[in-house]
Amino acid sequence: MKHKIFRLSIITVTLLIASNLSAQIIKGEAIAGINLSQVDGDMFYGFHKFGVQIGAGAMIPFGTNWDVSVEALYNQKGARERSDIPDTICTYDYKLRLNYAEVPVIVHYTDKEFITAGAGFSWGRLVGVSEWENEIKTGVNTKSGTYKINDFNIIADVRIRIKGPLKLNVRYAYSLVPLRTREFTNCDTFTKFTRQQYNNLLTFRLVYMFGEERSRENFKRLKSGVD
């Protein structure tokens, strides 16, 4: 059951891309990028954690200059903080790796076949987690219940055509629901308090499009009623 929805999404994207061979309307996407991530609410600040984002997608036109896309991604998130000042009470060195199988659905608008802006949502399934505090690995894993298995995000997306089918893509994503609620200790007063944590992600991607021109031409024929 753990990965059934993600596997179904991969199959769906694959079938959508494959159907492009006959319908020639759906556009395929090959996706690769770098993540800069942090976890809001962990008492550290800055997009210091690097990760990868790879996958495939399909874009379906539904109006002039409008598309909806669905993707199947492997997405690495987390947090990273280094300090040269050891502290016996508080965490001074922290690393968190969160690996997700993720399915974004986004609506896009393209202007003059050059720049595309989009917004949407994604669902992610936690498939791997590792955590270190003060260089010591904790016992956190996907079965410990420390981090929620499901991650729901809101997404903003901008794409600029580099050349031909290759596009530069900048994407921002933020968790809609907390991925963890954690208790901390104030290092000055030694009082305890809790904070909710959220994934905060900035991604730079390259997207290679398949069948874009043919999709555009055939969609115009369909709109005009020409077989």
VENQUIBEL-V941710 format. One record per pair of residues at least 12 apart in sequence whose ideal C-beta (glycine too) atoms are under 10 Angstrom apart, sorted by the first residue. I is the first residue (numbers start at 1). J is the second residue. If there is no record, write none. Layout:
[[I | J] [I | J]]
This chain:
[[2 | 101] [2 | 125] [2 | 126] [2 | 127] [2 | 142] [2 | 149] [3 | 101] [3 | 125] [3 | 127] [4 | 125] [5 | 101] [5 | 103] [5 | 123] [5 | 125] [5 | 150] [6 | 72] [6 | 73] [6 | 74] [6 | 100] [6 | 101] [6 | 102] [6 | 103] [6 | 123] [6 | 124] [6 | 125] [6 | 127] [7 | 72] [7 | 101] [8 | 72] [8 | 103] [9 | 55] [9 | 70] [9 | 71] [9 | 72] [9 | 73] [9 | 101] [9 | 102] [9 | 103] [9 | 104] [9 | 105] [9 | 123] [9 | 125] [10 | 55] [10 | 56] [10 | 71] [10 | 72] [10 | 73] [10 | 101] [10 | 103] [11 | 72] [12 | 58] [12 | 70] [12 | 72] [12 | 103] [13 | 26] [13 | 28] [13 | 29] [13 | 55] [13 | 56] [13 | 57] [13 | 58] [13 | 69] [13 | 70] [13 | 71] [13 | 72] [13 | 73] [13 | 103] [14 | 28] [14 | 56] [14 | 58] [14 | 72] [15 | 58] [16 | 28] [16 | 56] [16 | 57] [16 | 58] [16 | 59] [16 | 60] [16 | 69] [16 | 70] [17 | 29] [17 | 30] [17 | 56] [17 | 57] [17 | 58] [17 | 59] [17 | 210] [17 | 211] [18 | 58] [19 | 58] [20 | 58] [20 | 210] [20 | 211] [20 | 214] [20 | 215] [20 | 218] [21 | 211] [23 | 60] [23 | 211] [23 | 215] [23 | 218] [23 | 222] [24 | 211] [24 | 214] [24 | 215] [24 | 217] [24 | 218] [24 | 219] [24 | 221] [25 | 59] [25 | 60] [25 | 61] [25 | 211] [25 | 214] [25 | 215] [25 | 216] [25 | 217] [25 | 218] [25 | 219] [25 | 221] [25 | 222] [26 | 58] [26 | 59] [26 | 60] [26 | 61] [26 | 67] [26 | 210] [26 | 211] [26 | 215] [26 | 218] [26 | 219] [27 | 57] [27 | 58] [27 | 59] [27 | 60] [27 | 61] [27 | 67] [27 | 69] [27 | 165] [27 | 209] [27 | 210] [27 | 211] [27 | 212] [27 | 213] [27 | 214] [27 | 215] [27 | 216] [27 | 219] [28 | 56] [28 | 57] [28 | 58] [28 | 59] [28 | 165] [28 | 208] [28 | 209] [28 | 210] [28 | 211] [28 | 212] [28 | 215] [29 | 55] [29 | 56] [29 | 57] [29 | 58] [29 | 59] [29 | 69] [29 | 70] [29 | 71] [29 | 165] [29 | 167] [29 | 169] [29 | 205] [29 | 207] [29 | 208] [29 | 209] [29 | 210] [29 | 212] [30 | 54] [30 | 55] [30 | 56] [30 | 57] [30 | 165] [30 | 166] [30 | 206] [30 | 207] [30 | 208] [30 | 209] [30 | 210] [31 | 53] [31 | 54] [31 | 55] [31 | 56] [31 | 57] [31 | 71] [31 | 72] [31 | 73] [31 | 74] [31 | 169] [31 | 171] [31 | 203] [31 | 205] [31 | 206] [31 | 207] [31 | 208] [32 | 52] [32 | 53] [32 | 54] [32 | 55] [32 | 205] [32 | 206] [32 | 207] [32 | 208] [33 | 51] [33 | 52] [33 | 53] [33 | 54] [33 | 55] [33 | 73] [33 | 75] [33 | 168] [33 | 169] [33 | 170] [33 | 171] [33 | 203] [33 | 204] [33 | 205] [33 | 206] [33 | 207] [34 | 50] [34 | 51] [34 | 52] [34 | 53] [34 | 76] [34 | 202] [34 | 203] [34 | 204] [34 | 205] [34 | 206] [35 | 47] [35 | 49] [35 | 50] [35 | 51] [35 | 52] [35 | 53] [35 | 75] [35 | 76] [35 | 77] [35 | 78] [35 | 171] [35 | 173] [35 | 201] [35 | 202] [35 | 203] [35 | 204] [35 | 205] [36 | 48] [36 | 49] [36 | 50] [36 | 51] [36 | 200] [36 | 201] [36 | 202] [36 | 203] [36 | 204] [37 | 49] [37 | 50] [37 | 51] [37 | 75] [37 | 76] [37 | 77] [37 | 78] [37 | 79] [37 | 80] [37 | 96] [37 | 97] [37 | 98] [37 | 173] [37 | 199] [37 | 200] [37 | 201] [37 | 202] [37 | 203] [38 | 77] [38 | 78] [38 | 79] [38 | 80] [38 | 81] [38 | 96] [38 | 198] [38 | 199] [38 | 200] [38 | 201] [38 | 202] [39 | 77] [39 | 78] [39 | 79] [39 | 80] [39 | 94] [39 | 96] [39 | 98] [39 | 147] [39 | 175] [39 | 179] [39 | 180] [39 | 182] [39 | 197] [39 | 198] [39 | 199] [39 | 200] [39 | 201] [40 | 79] [40 | 174] [40 | 175] [40 | 178] [40 | 179] [40 | 195] [40 | 196] [40 | 197] [40 | 198] [40 | 199] [40 | 200] [41 | 79] [41 | 175] [41 | 178] [41 | 179] [41 | 180] [41 | 181] [41 | 182] [41 | 184] [41 | 194] [41 | 195] [41 | 196] [41 | 197] [41 | 198] [41 | 200] [42 | 78] [42 | 79] [42 | 81] [42 | 91] [42 | 94] [42 | 96] [42 | 180] [42 | 182] [42 | 184] [42 | 195] [42 | 197] [42 | 198] [43 | 79] [43 | 81] [43 | 90] [43 | 91] [43 | 94] [43 | 182] [43 | 184] [43 | 187] [43 | 195] [43 | 197] [44 | 79] [44 | 80] [44 | 81] [44 | 82] [44 | 83] [44 | 91] [44 | 94] [44 | 96] [45 | 79] [45 | 81] [46 | 79] [46 | 80] [46 | 81] [47 | 79] [47 | 80] [47 | 200] [47 | 201] [47 | 202] [48 | 78] [48 | 79] [48 | 80] [48 | 81] [48 | 82] [48 | 94] [48 | 95] [49 | 76] [49 | 77] [49 | 78] [49 | 79] [49 | 80] [49 | 81] [49 | 94] [49 | 95] [49 | 96] [49 | 97] [49 | 98] [49 | 201] [50 | 76] [50 | 78] [50 | 80] [51 | 74] [51 | 75] [51 | 76] [51 | 77] [51 | 78] [51 | 80] [51 | 97] [51 | 98] [51 | 99] [51 | 100] [51 | 201] [51 | 203] [52 | 73] [52 | 74] [52 | 75] [52 | 76] [52 | 99] [52 | 203] [53 | 71] [53 | 73] [53 | 74] [53 | 75] [53 | 76] [53 | 77] [53 | 100] [53 | 102] [53 | 169] [53 | 171] [53 | 173] [53 | 201] [53 | 203] [53 | 204] [53 | 205] [54 | 72] [54 | 73] [54 | 74] [54 | 75] [54 | 76] [54 | 205] [55 | 71] [55 | 72] [55 | 73] [55 | 74] [55 | 75] [55 | 101] [55 | 102] [55 | 103] [55 | 104] [55 | 205] [56 | 70] [56 | 71] [56 | 72] [56 | 73] [56 | 210] [57 | 69] [57 | 70] [57 | 71] [57 | 72] [57 | 73] [57 | 103] [57 | 104] [57 | 105] [57 | 106] [57 | 207] [57 | 209] [58 | 70] [58 | 71] [58 | 72] [58 | 210] [58 | 211] [59 | 71] [59 | 106] [59 | 108] [59 | 110] [59 | 116] [59 | 118] [59 | 207] [59 | 209] [59 | 210] [59 | 211] [59 | 212] [59 | 215] [60 | 215] [60 | 219] [61 | 108] [61 | 110] [61 | 215] [61 | 216] [61 | 218] [61 | 219] [61 | 220] [61 | 222] [61 | 223] [62 | 107] [62 | 219] [63 | 109] [63 | 219] [63 | 223] [64 | 109] [64 | 110] [64 | 219] [64 | 220] [64 | 223] [65 | 108] [65 | 109] [65 | 110] [65 | 111] [65 | 112] [65 | 113] [65 | 116] [66 | 107] [66 | 108] [66 | 109] [66 | 110] [66 | 118] [67 | 106] [67 | 107] [67 | 108] [67 | 109] [67 | 110] [67 | 116] [67 | 118] [67 | 215] [67 | 219] [68 | 105] [68 | 106] [68 | 107] [68 | 108] [68 | 118] [68 | 120] [69 | 104] [69 | 105] [69 | 106] [69 | 107] [69 | 108] [69 | 116] [69 | 118] [69 | 120] [69 | 157] [69 | 207] [70 | 103] [70 | 104] [70 | 105] [70 | 106] [70 | 120] [71 | 102] [71 | 103] [71 | 104] [71 | 105] [71 | 106] [71 | 120] [71 | 122] [71 | 207] [72 | 101] [72 | 102] [72 | 103] [72 | 104] [73 | 100] [73 | 101] [73 | 102] [73 | 103] [73 | 104] [73 | 122] [73 | 124] [73 | 203] [73 | 205] [74 | 99] [74 | 100] [74 | 101] [74 | 102] [74 | 127] [74 | 128] [75 | 98] [75 | 99] [75 | 100] [75 | 101] [75 | 102] [75 | 104] [75 | 122] [75 | 124] [75 | 127] [75 | 151] [75 | 153] [75 | 173] [75 | 199] [75 | 201] [75 | 203] [76 | 97] [76 | 98] [76 | 99] [76 | 100] [76 | 128] [76 | 201] [77 | 96] [77 | 97] [77 | 98] [77 | 99] [77 | 100] [77 | 102] [77 | 124] [77 | 126] [77 | 129] [77 | 151] [77 | 153] [77 | 173] [77 | 175] [77 | 179] [77 | 199] [77 | 200] [77 | 201] [77 | 203] [78 | 94] [78 | 95] [78 | 96] [78 | 97] [78 | 98] [78 | 99] [78 | 129] [78 | 130] [78 | 131] [78 | 199] [78 | 201] [79 | 94] [79 | 95] [79 | 96] [79 | 97] [79 | 98] [79 | 131] [79 | 197] [79 | 199] [79 | 200] [80 | 93] [80 | 94] [80 | 95] [80 | 96] [80 | 97] [80 | 132] [81 | 93] [81 | 94] [81 | 95] [81 | 96] [82 | 94] [82 | 95] [82 | 135] [83 | 134] [86 | 134] [86 | 135] [87 | 134] [87 | 187] [88 | 134] [88 | 187] [89 | 185] [89 | 186] [89 | 187] [89 | 188] [89 | 190] [90 | 133] [90 | 134] [90 | 184] [90 | 185] [90 | 186] [90 | 187] [90 | 188] [91 | 132] [91 | 133] [91 | 134] [91 | 184] [91 | 185] [91 | 187] [92 | 133] [92 | 134] [92 | 135] [92 | 187] [93 | 132] [93 | 133] [93 | 134] [93 | 135] [93 | 136] [94 | 131] [94 | 132] [94 | 133] [94 | 134] [94 | 135] [95 | 130] [95 | 131] [95 | 132] [95 | 133] [95 | 135] [95 | 137] [96 | 129] [96 | 130] [96 | 131] [96 | 132] [96 | 133] [96 | 138] [96 | 140] [96 | 147] [96 | 180] [96 | 197] [97 | 128] [97 | 129] [97 | 130] [97 | 131] [97 | 132] [97 | 140] [98 | 124] [98 | 126] [98 | 127] [98 | 128] [98 | 129] [98 | 130] [98 | 131] [98 | 142] [98 | 147] [98 | 151] [98 | 179] [98 | 180] [98 | 199] [99 | 124] [99 | 125] [99 | 126] [99 | 127] [99 | 128] [99 | 129] [99 | 130] [99 | 142] [100 | 122] [100 | 123] [100 | 124] [100 | 125] [100 | 126] [100 | 127] [100 | 128] [100 | 129] [100 | 149] [100 | 150] [100 | 151] [100 | 153] [100 | 199] [101 | 123] [101 | 124] [101 | 125] [101 | 126] [101 | 127] [101 | 128] [102 | 122] [102 | 123] [102 | 124] [102 | 125] [102 | 126] [102 | 127] [102 | 151] [102 | 153] [102 | 173] [103 | 121] [103 | 122] [103 | 123] [103 | 124] [103 | 125] [104 | 118] [104 | 120] [104 | 121] [104 | 122] [104 | 123] [104 | 124] [104 | 153] [104 | 155] [104 | 157] [104 | 171] [104 | 173] [105 | 120] [105 | 121] [105 | 122] [105 | 123] [105 | 155] [106 | 118] [106 | 119] [106 | 120] [106 | 121] [106 | 122] [106 | 155] [106 | 156] [106 | 157] [106 | 171] [107 | 119] [107 | 120] [107 | 157] [108 | 120] [108 | 157] [108 | 158] [108 | 159] [110 | 159] [110 | 161] [110 | 216] [112 | 161] [113 | 161] [113 | 212] [113 | 213] [113 | 216] [114 | 159] [114 | 160] [114 | 161] [114 | 167] [115 | 158] [115 | 159] [115 | 160] [115 | 161] [115 | 167] [116 | 157] [116 | 158] [116 | 159] [116 | 160] [116 | 161] [116 | 167] [116 | 169] [116 | 207] [117 | 156] [117 | 157] [117 | 158] [117 | 159] [118 | 155] [118 | 156] [118 | 157] [118 | 158] [118 | 159] [118 | 169] [118 | 171] [119 | 154] [119 | 155] [119 | 156] [119 | 157] [120 | 153] [120 | 154] [120 | 155] [120 | 156] [120 | 157] [120 | 173] [121 | 152] [121 | 153] [121 | 154] [121 | 155] [121 | 173] [121 | 176] [122 | 151] [122 | 152] [122 | 153] [122 | 154] [122 | 155] [122 | 171] [122 | 173] [122 | 175] [122 | 176] [123 | 150] [123 | 151] [123 | 152] [123 | 153] [124 | 149] [124 | 150] [124 | 151] [124 | 152] [124 | 153] [124 | 173] [124 | 175] [124 | 179] [124 | 199] [125 | 142] [125 | 149] [125 | 150] [125 | 151] [126 | 141] [126 | 142] [126 | 147] [126 | 148] [126 | 149] [126 | 150] [126 | 151] [126 | 179] [127 | 142] [127 | 149] [128 | 141] [128 | 142] [129 | 141] [129 | 142] [129 | 143] [129 | 144] [129 | 146] [129 | 147] [129 | 149] [129 | 179] [131 | 144] [131 | 146] [131 | 147] [140 | 180] [145 | 180] [146 | 179] [146 | 180] [146 | 182] [147 | 178] [147 | 179] [147 | 180] [147 | 182] [147 | 197] [147 | 199] [148 | 175] [148 | 177] [148 | 178] [148 | 179] [148 | 180] [148 | 181] [148 | 197] [149 | 179] [150 | 177] [150 | 179] [151 | 173] [151 | 175] [151 | 176] [151 | 177] [151 | 178] [151 | 179] [151 | 198] [151 | 199] [152 | 175] [152 | 176] [152 | 177] [152 | 179] [152 | 199] [153 | 172] [153 | 173] [153 | 174] [153 | 175] [153 | 176] [153 | 177] [153 | 198] [153 | 199] [153 | 200] [153 | 201] [154 | 172] [154 | 173] [154 | 174] [154 | 175] [154 | 176] [155 | 171] [155 | 172] [155 | 173] [155 | 174] [155 | 201] [155 | 203] [156 | 170] [156 | 171] [156 | 172] [156 | 173] [156 | 174] [157 | 169] [157 | 170] [157 | 171] [157 | 172] [157 | 173] [157 | 203] [157 | 205] [157 | 207] [158 | 170] [158 | 171] [158 | 172] [159 | 171] [159 | 205] [159 | 207] [159 | 209] [161 | 207] [161 | 209] [161 | 212] [162 | 206] [162 | 207] [164 | 208] [164 | 209] [164 | 212] [164 | 213] [165 | 207] [165 | 208] [165 | 209] [165 | 210] [165 | 211] [165 | 212] [165 | 213] [166 | 206] [166 | 207] [166 | 208] [166 | 209] [167 | 205] [167 | 206] [167 | 207] [167 | 208] [167 | 209] [167 | 212] [168 | 204] [168 | 205] [168 | 206] [168 | 207] [169 | 203] [169 | 204] [169 | 205] [169 | 206] [169 | 207] [170 | 202] [170 | 203] [170 | 204] [170 | 205] [171 | 201] [171 | 202] [171 | 203] [171 | 204] [171 | 205] [171 | 207] [172 | 200] [172 | 201] [172 | 202] [172 | 203] [173 | 199] [173 | 200] [173 | 201] [173 | 202] [173 | 203] [174 | 198] [174 | 199] [174 | 200] [174 | 201] [174 | 202] [175 | 196] [175 | 197] [175 | 198] [175 | 199] [175 | 200] [175 | 201] [176 | 198] [176 | 199] [177 | 196] [177 | 198] [178 | 195] [178 | 196] [178 | 197] [178 | 198] [178 | 199] [179 | 196] [179 | 197] [179 | 198] [179 | 199] [180 | 195] [180 | 196] [180 | 197] [180 | 198] [180 | 199] [181 | 194] [181 | 195] [181 | 196] [181 | 197] [182 | 194] [182 | 195] [182 | 196] [182 | 197] [183 | 195]]
